[in-house]
Amino acid sequence: MTSTDITKNALYGQLCEHCDGTVRPKKIDREAFKHKKGFIILEGITVGVCDTCGMRYYSAEILHAVHDIATGAKPFDRIEKIPVSHLPEGP
């Protein structure tokens, strides 16, 4: 087992910080991350998800990958367009 595997596995089985649930591994098809340099979408990742409230927990490996892709240190697979709009102000 590598140190990366130990770090990832440390997320799972822990108590959720927001409720009494347990953080479990879950395979996610697409997850969007907000970075100061823009949005990054990762596909086919495993994240920690609370089995009660749904709170998500990300490994350091995932967060470093988001940073590296956003800053250009790591290549990305493709670019997708994201719709942007303004909503009218409420009463």
C-alpha positions as CSV (number, residue, x, y, z in Angstrom):
1,M,0.0,0.0,0.0
2,T,1.4,3.4,-1.0
3,S,1.2,6.6,1.2
4,T,-1.4,7.9,-1.3
5,D,-3.6,4.8,-0.6
6,I,-3.2,5.4,3.2
7,T,-4.2,9.1,2.8
8,K,-7.3,8.2,0.7
9,N,-8.4,5.4,3.0
10,A,-8.0,7.7,6.0
11,L,-11.1,9.6,4.8
12,Y,-13.3,6.5,4.8
13,G,-14.9,5.2,7.9
14,Q,-14.5,8.5,9.8
15,L,-17.4,10.3,11.4
16,C,-18.8,13.2,9.4
17,E,-18.0,16.6,10.8
18,H,-21.6,17.8,10.2
19,C,-23.7,14.9,11.6
20,D,-23.5,11.5,13.1
21,G,-23.0,9.8,9.7
22,T,-20.0,7.8,8.4
23,V,-17.8,8.9,5.4
24,R,-17.9,6.2,2.8
25,P,-16.1,5.9,-0.6
26,K,-18.2,6.7,-3.6
27,K,-17.3,6.7,-7.3
28,I,-18.4,10.0,-9.0
29,D,-18.8,10.3,-12.7
30,R,-18.2,14.1,-12.8
31,E,-17.4,16.6,-10.0
32,A,-16.8,20.3,-10.5
33,F,-14.3,22.2,-8.4
34,K,-14.0,26.0,-8.0
35,H,-10.4,27.2,-8.0
36,K,-9.3,30.9,-7.9
37,K,-8.2,30.4,-11.5
38,G,-11.5,29.0,-12.7
39,F,-13.6,25.8,-12.6
40,I,-12.1,22.3,-13.0
41,I,-14.2,19.2,-13.7
42,L,-12.7,15.8,-12.7
43,E,-14.2,12.6,-14.1
44,G,-14.2,9.1,-12.7
45,I,-12.9,9.9,-9.2
46,T,-13.7,8.4,-5.8
47,V,-14.5,10.8,-3.0
48,G,-15.7,10.4,0.6
49,V,-19.4,11.0,1.0
50,C,-21.3,11.0,4.3
51,D,-23.9,8.2,4.3
52,T,-26.4,10.4,6.3
53,C,-26.1,14.0,5.1
54,G,-24.2,13.6,1.8
55,M,-21.3,16.0,2.8
56,R,-18.3,15.3,0.4
57,Y,-14.7,14.9,1.5
58,Y,-11.8,15.1,-0.9
59,S,-8.4,13.6,-0.6
60,A,-5.3,15.7,-0.8
61,E,-4.5,13.9,-4.1
62,I,-7.7,15.2,-5.7
63,L,-7.2,18.8,-4.4
64,H,-3.6,18.9,-5.6
65,A,-4.8,17.6,-9.0
66,V,-7.4,20.4,-9.2
67,H,-4.7,23.0,-8.3
68,D,-2.2,21.6,-10.7
69,I,-4.7,21.5,-13.6
70,A,-5.9,25.1,-12.8
71,T,-2.4,26.5,-12.7
72,G,-1.2,24.7,-15.8
73,A,1.3,22.4,-14.0
74,K,-0.7,19.3,-15.1
75,P,-2.3,18.9,-18.6
76,F,-6.1,18.5,-19.0
77,D,-8.0,16.3,-21.4
78,R,-10.4,18.8,-22.9
79,I,-12.3,22.1,-22.5
80,E,-16.0,22.3,-22.2
81,K,-18.2,25.4,-22.4
82,I,-20.2,26.4,-19.3
83,P,-23.3,28.6,-19.7
84,V,-23.2,31.9,-17.7
85,S,-26.2,34.1,-16.9
86,H,-27.5,36.8,-14.6
87,L,-30.7,36.5,-12.6
88,P,-32.9,39.5,-12.1
89,E,-32.8,41.1,-8.7
90,G,-35.6,40.1,-6.3
91,P,-38.1,42.5,-4.7
